[in-house]
């Protein structure tokens, strides 16, 4: 449950209400937004919430409106913030209106390879360079990545062209090395979406986290994983749809594009789409990318390789340099010509400036 403080409520009264709620044995989170047209403070009850705490919040004269979220997530719920979260990676922003494209090879293979990829990625107009240094591979004898040396090569390549870098972290013990090597954004891969030890380890690093949906992860499980990150100190979370496993075998995975507008209703977090891992075929990445932008994705995660036939992992889905440039150009064009996805605001949001508002156990919101 989330309560919106009346903006005219005295600070002391707000603090007193928080203490009373805590005395009821519930965990309380206070969120504050200031700046622009947003100036609001919310109080959220998390975890197991007693009827006494709910009643106390509902009866308070200092709470303008109550929201009940649709799942066990609170900090990542849309009602927790009046505006969508914008996450900065380097000098670019995800969720600010312009498509954000992260591109690069599946794996960092050598200094020459990743440096060539970096030049291709920046020339294509993408905003960040990706590359795997630690690779989770189904086959135990497949290429597992270059480890920490791969992180150094990736960072050096990104710096050479002025791009921030994104790489997947697989083990909680690696967090310090990712920070030390200057990786700008940590990726939690599909296999680790519910690796809660890893989530709790990366959250305090202060780095943004790209959280991919698990291969069989439900929306609730995915948002709960994001809540783990938020609850342990990471406010810069980016969700990434990368396809889920279904009964269909024609493609590598099933790309769930409908989840993008759904997430826009459930959470304030930005959402990217990775069509490369979803379709697993170079010739279908472009059409899937267009679909992702059309349904409201904030950007794309694309795999590319200058010579896909030589790639040590995921060559069949890697775009050629010209194809990457075309995907970025089409994403920018679509974002300009398509209207902004209209997401209904939480009920009563437009009237929050009023001095007094009816209190209610009120609208059951989708997040």
N, C-alpha and C positions, 0 to 999 in steps of 0.2 A: 504494500500500500504506500502511496506517495501523497503527501499533503503539500499544497502550495500555500506558503505564508502570505497573509495579507501584507502588502508592501508598507502599510502604515503601522504595522504591529511593532511595538517597542522592542529593541534588541534584548532587553532583560526578560521580557515576556517570552521571547522565542527560546532563549537559553533555559528558562525555567521549564518550558514545555518539554524540551529535549531531556532535561534531568528527570522529569516525571516519567517520561516514556522509558528511559533507561532503568528507572526504579521498578518498572513493570517486568524487567527481565528480558527486554528485547534489545537487539542491536539497532542503533540509529545512525543513519548517514545523512549529513546535511550537505546539500549541493548549492553552490552559489554561482550565479551568472551576472556579470555586469558589463556594460558597454553597449554602444549602439542603441538599438531599441529594446534590448533585453536587460532587465534589471529585476531579477526574481531570486527567491531563495526557497528551496524545497526541503522537506524533511521526509526521509524514506525509512520505512521499517523493513528490516531484512531478516532472513532466517525464519525461525518459528515465531509467529506473532500471536499473542494471546488476544482473546476477546476484550480483555480489559484495556490493552494498549490501543486496539482499534477504536474502542468507544471513546477513549481519552482524546485521541486525535480527531475523531469526528465531532466531539463536543467543544473543542477549543474555539474560542471566539477569535483567535489569531490566525486560523487556517481558513483561507478563502475558498479552497476547493479540494476535494479528495479524488484521487484516481486509484483504481485497482488495476494492476498490470495483469496481463494474461498468462504470465509464466513466472518462474522463480527468479528471474533476473530483475534487478532494480537499477543499478548504476548504468547499465547499458540500455534501459528501457527508454522509449521515445518520450514518455512523460517526464523523465528526469531532467530533460533539457528542452528549452523552447526552440532551439535552433539545432540543426544538424552539426555534428562534430566535423571540423576540418583538421586533417592531420598533415603536418608538414614533414617532408623528407627532403633534406637539402634545402634548396631554394624554391621548390615547387610544393604545391598543396593538393592533397587528395580530398575531394568533396567540396571544392570551391566553385564548381561549375564547368571547368575545363576538363576534358578527359585526361587522366593520368595513366601513362603507359610505362610499365616495367618490362624490359626486354633483355634478352641475352641467352646464352647457351644453357642447356641443362646442367652441364658440368664444366668447371674450370679444368682444362686439360693441359695447358702449357702457357708460358708467358706470351708467346707469339699469338696463340689462338685467342686468349682473352683480350689482349690489346687490340687485335683486329676486330673482334666483336664489339668492343667499346666504341671504336670509331664508327662502325656501322650503325650502332644503336643511336649515337648522338646525331649522326647525319640523317637518320630516319625521323628525328624529332621526338623520340621518347624521352621521358624525364628521369629514368633510373635504370641502372644496369643490374641485372641479376646473374647469378652463377652459383652452382653448387660446389662446395668444398667438401662437405660430408654428404654422401649419397645413400639414402635407404634403398636398397635394391632387393627385389624379390629373389633373385638368383644369388646364392652366396659367393659365387666365383666371378660375378660381374664387377665392373669397375666401381670402386667404392669412394672415389674422390681423392684429392690430394691433401685433405686435412687442413691443418693450420697454414701450410704453405699456400694452399689454394686461396685461403682468406687474404693472405698478403698480396698475392697476384691480382685478385679481384679488386682490392682496394687501390692498388697502384694503378690498375687500368682505369678505374673510375676517376681517380684524381687526375689522370693524364688528359681526360676529355671534359672534366668538370661535372661529372655525374655522381650522385649518391649511389650506394650499392646495397643490394638486398641479397641475403643468403640464408639458407635453411639451417637451423640449429636442431640437432637431434638428441642431445644429451645435456642434462642440467650441469654437468661438470665442465661443459664447454663455454658456459656463459662468459666467464672472465676473458677467455681468449678472443671471443667475438668483440667484446668491448675494447680490449687492448689493441686489436688490429684495426679498429676504427670502422667496423661495419655499421652502416647507417640505419638499417632496418632488419629486424630478425624475422625470419619466416618460420612459422610452425606448420609443418607439412600435414597432409591428410592423415597419415598414419599416427601422428602424435597429437591430434586435436584433443583427445581426452587423456593425454599424458599429464596428469595434474601436477606431478612433481616438477616436470619441465615448465609448465605454465607458471607455477609459483616461483620458479628460479629465474625466469626471464623478466617477469613483471617489474622487479625492483631495479633493473639495469638503467631505466630512464630512456630506453630506446623504443621507437614505435615497433609494433608487432603486427605482422601480416598473418592472420589466422585463417588457414584454409579449412574448408569443410571436410570432415571425415568421409571416407569413401562410402560408409553406410550411415553417416550421421544425420539425425533428424534436425530440424530447425531448432527445437528446444535444446537438444544436446549441444548444438553449435553455439547458441546464445549463452548457455550456461558456461561453456568453455571461455567465451569472451568475458563473462561475469567474473570468472576466476582471475583473469588478468586484471580487470578493473578493481576487484576487491583487494588485490595485493599490490596496487600502486601504479598500474599501467593505464593511463588515460588515453593513450594514442594507439587505439586498436583499429585495424582495418580488416574487414571480413572479405574472404575470397571464395566464391563459388568455383569449383573445379570439376564438377561432374560427380555423380554418385553411381554406385553399382546397382543395377536393376537386372531383370531377367533378359534384357536385350543384349545381344552379343555382336551386333553389326558394327558398333563403334566401341572405342576403348571404355568409355563411360557414358552415362546419360546426362547431358547438360540441362540443368534445371533452371531455365531462365525465369520462370514464374516466381522463383524465390526472391529475385531482385526487388520487384515492387512490393512483395510481401514484407521484406526486411525494412523497406523504407517506412512501412507502417508500424513495425515492431520496435525499431531501434533508431537511435540518433547516429550510429556509427556509419562511416562510409563503406561502400560495397564495390569490390572489383570482381571481374570475371576472368578466369583462366581457361580459354577455349582450347588451348593446346593439349592439356591433359584430359580434357573432356572428350574431344573427338579423336585424338590420336592420329590424325591424318592431315598432312600439310594442306591439301586442296580444300579442306572444309573449315580451316581455322578462320579464313577471311569472312565467309558468310556467318559463322557463329559469332565473330567479333562484332559484325554489324548488328546482329540481333541483340547482343548484350548492351550495346550503347542505346539501341532503340527502346529497350525496356527500362532504362534508367540507371544503368551501371555507371559508377564514377570513373571507371577506367578499365584497363586490361592488363593481364600478365601474359606475355607472349614469349615463346621459345623461338630462338633463331640460331642459325649456324651458317657460316659462309660456305661450308661444304658438308651438308647433312649426311652424305654417304660415308664421311669419315668420322662422324660424331661417335664418341665412346658411349653415349647413352641417349636414347630418345631421338635418334636421327629422323625417323619417319614423320614426326610431327613438327620438326623444326622448320621455320620459315626461311626462305632465301632472303638476302638483303633487300631485293626489290619488292618482295612480298611484304616484308616488315614495313617498309616505307609506305606502301599502299594501305596497309591496315591502319597506320597512324593517321594518314591523311584522311581516310574515310571516317575514322572515329571523330576527328575534329570537324569534318564537314557535317556529319550527322548531328553532332551536338549543337551546331549552329542553326540548323534548319528545323530540327524537331523541337516542339514545345517542351518546356520543363515539365517533368513528371509531377502532376498535381497529387499531393498526398493530403488527405483531410487532416486538419489540425485536431488535436484532442478537443473534445467538446467543451465549450466555454472559454477556450484559450483567448479568443478575440476580446473578451470582456474582462480580462484580468486586471485592467487598469482601474476598474471601479473600486471605490473605497470599501464598499461592503458588497458581498455576494452571498447568495444562498449556499449553505453548506449541504452536502449530500453525500451519501455513501456511493454515490454518483456514478458517472459513466464507467462502464466496464470497458476499458481501453485495450486495444491490441498493443500492449507494450507501452 
